[in-house]
Amino acid sequence: MSDTHGFLDPAIAGYFAECDEIWHAGDFGPDVLEPLRAIKPVRGVYGNIDGEEIRGEMPRDLGWLCEGLRVYMTHIGGYPGAYERRVKPELDARRPGLFICGHSHILKVMRDPARGLVHLNPGACGRQGWHTVRTLLRFTVSDAKLSAMEAIELGPRSAYS
């Protein structure tokens, strides 16, 4: 998930009930992190709108190994063919199999054959921004592979019930 901008849809708890962790690609906004932690453990990065509270708890960049798959997450990352300048050397050094970012509010799932990775942007879960539908992604990682990928629509940006 990404770009909640201080809004947490109550339906999210149900979507993440069977998950082991929640991954948030930045722009939490206020009053989102602790309610998410009440659902499941949270891995995340801070985004450009996040203040000192989130920046004190979340890094700018996060890399980890999940079920044998190298994961790299940052908020502003771009996408295959248009990566942010700062991210290109990070991708080359970290060599992830999965790269996750937010910021654009555009849901994208793309392969990058040149770097041998899958790029994910879950879109935006919040009500602020120009997106029309609030989205998130849910998937499984097992034996260093992604499976059961679901793009979940939470409804129009203006609606939350």
C-alpha positions as CSV (number, residue, x, y, z in Angstrom):
1,M,0.0,0.0,0.0
2,S,1.0,3.6,-0.4
3,D,-0.1,7.2,-0.2
4,T,-2.6,7.0,2.6
5,H,-2.1,10.7,3.3
6,G,-3.6,10.4,6.8
7,F,-6.6,8.4,5.8
8,L,-7.0,4.7,6.7
9,D,-10.0,3.0,5.1
10,P,-11.6,0.6,7.7
11,A,-11.8,-2.1,5.0
12,I,-8.1,-2.4,4.9
13,A,-8.1,-4.5,8.0
14,G,-10.1,-7.2,6.3
15,Y,-7.9,-7.2,3.2
16,F,-4.7,-7.7,5.3
17,A,-6.2,-10.2,7.8
18,E,-4.5,-13.2,6.1
19,C,-1.2,-11.4,5.4
20,D,1.9,-11.8,7.4
21,E,3.0,-8.1,7.1
22,I,1.8,-4.8,5.7
23,W,4.2,-3.0,3.4
24,H,3.7,0.8,3.1
25,A,5.6,2.7,0.3
26,G,5.4,6.1,2.0
27,D,3.3,9.2,2.4
28,F,1.6,7.7,5.5
29,G,0.4,11.0,6.8
30,P,-0.7,11.4,10.4
31,D,-2.6,8.8,12.4
32,V,-2.0,5.8,10.1
33,L,1.1,4.0,11.3
34,E,-0.2,2.9,14.7
35,P,-3.6,1.7,13.5
36,L,-1.8,-0.3,10.8
37,R,0.5,-1.8,13.4
38,A,-2.6,-2.9,15.3
39,I,-3.5,-5.0,12.2
40,K,-0.2,-6.6,11.3
41,P,3.6,-5.8,11.5
42,V,4.5,-2.9,9.2
43,R,7.5,-2.4,7.0
44,G,7.6,1.0,5.3
45,V,9.5,4.0,4.1
46,Y,8.8,7.7,4.6
47,G,7.4,9.8,1.8
48,N,7.7,13.4,0.8
49,I,4.7,14.5,2.9
50,D,5.7,12.6,6.0
51,G,6.9,14.7,9.0
52,E,9.4,14.0,11.7
53,E,7.2,11.4,13.5
54,I,7.2,9.1,10.5
55,R,10.7,10.0,9.4
56,G,12.0,9.1,12.9
57,E,10.5,5.6,12.6
58,M,10.8,4.8,8.9
59,P,13.8,5.0,6.6
60,R,14.0,6.6,3.2
61,D,15.1,3.3,1.6
62,L,14.5,-0.2,2.8
63,G,15.9,-3.5,1.6
64,W,15.3,-6.9,3.0
65,L,15.1,-10.6,2.1
66,C,11.6,-12.0,2.0
67,E,11.3,-15.8,1.5
68,G,14.4,-15.7,-0.6
69,L,13.4,-12.7,-2.7
70,R,15.4,-9.5,-2.4
71,V,13.0,-6.5,-1.9
72,Y,13.9,-2.8,-2.2
73,M,11.3,-0.1,-1.3
74,T,11.5,3.7,-1.5
75,H,8.8,6.3,-2.0
76,I,9.8,8.2,-5.1
77,G,11.3,5.6,-7.5
78,G,9.8,5.9,-11.0
79,Y,9.3,2.8,-13.1
80,P,11.1,0.7,-15.7
81,G,12.4,3.0,-18.4
82,A,11.9,6.1,-16.2
83,Y,13.5,5.4,-12.8
84,E,14.4,8.4,-10.7
85,R,18.0,9.3,-11.0
86,R,18.7,8.6,-7.3
87,V,17.2,5.2,-7.5
88,K,19.1,3.8,-10.5
89,P,22.4,3.2,-8.6
90,E,20.4,1.8,-5.7
91,L,18.8,-0.8,-8.0
92,D,22.2,-1.6,-9.6
93,A,23.8,-2.1,-6.1
94,R,21.0,-3.9,-4.4
95,R,19.9,-6.0,-7.3
96,P,16.4,-6.7,-6.0
97,G,14.0,-9.1,-7.5
98,L,11.1,-6.8,-6.4
99,F,11.1,-3.0,-6.4
100,I,8.3,-1.2,-4.7
101,C,7.6,2.5,-4.7
102,G,4.6,4.9,-4.4
103,H,4.3,8.6,-5.0
104,S,2.7,8.6,-8.4
105,H,-0.8,7.5,-7.2
106,I,-0.8,5.2,-10.3
107,L,-1.1,1.5,-9.8
108,K,1.5,-0.3,-11.8
109,V,2.8,-3.9,-12.0
110,M,5.6,-4.2,-14.5
111,R,8.5,-6.4,-15.3
112,D,12.0,-4.9,-15.9
113,P,13.8,-7.6,-17.9
114,A,16.9,-5.4,-18.1
115,R,17.3,-5.5,-14.3
116,G,15.6,-8.8,-13.7
117,L,13.0,-7.4,-11.3
118,V,9.3,-6.8,-10.9
119,H,8.2,-3.2,-10.2
120,L,5.2,-2.6,-8.1
121,N,3.4,0.7,-7.3
122,P,0.2,0.0,-5.3
123,G,-1.4,3.3,-6.3
124,A,-2.9,5.4,-3.5
125,C,-5.1,4.3,-0.6
126,G,-5.9,7.8,0.6
127,R,-8.4,10.5,-0.4
128,Q,-5.9,13.2,-1.3
129,G,-4.4,13.4,-4.8
130,W,-5.6,13.2,-8.4
131,H,-6.3,9.5,-8.6
132,T,-10.0,8.5,-9.0
133,V,-9.9,5.1,-7.4
134,R,-8.2,4.1,-4.1
135,T,-6.1,1.0,-4.6
136,L,-3.7,-1.4,-3.0
137,L,-1.9,-4.6,-3.9
138,R,-1.9,-8.0,-2.1
139,F,0.4,-10.9,-3.1
140,T,2.3,-13.9,-1.9
141,V,6.1,-14.3,-1.8
142,S,7.3,-17.9,-1.6
143,D,10.5,-19.6,-2.8
144,A,11.8,-16.2,-4.0
145,K,8.8,-15.8,-6.3
146,L,5.7,-13.6,-6.4
147,S,2.3,-15.2,-6.8
148,A,-1.4,-14.6,-6.2
149,M,-1.1,-10.9,-7.1
150,E,-4.3,-9.0,-6.6
151,A,-5.1,-5.3,-7.4
152,I,-7.7,-4.3,-4.9
153,E,-10.0,-1.3,-5.5
154,L,-11.2,0.3,-2.3
155,G,-13.7,2.6,-4.1
156,P,-13.7,6.2,-5.4
157,R,-11.2,8.6,-3.9
158,S,-14.0,10.6,-2.3
159,A,-15.8,7.6,-0.8
160,Y,-14.7,5.5,2.2
161,S,-17.5,3.4,3.4
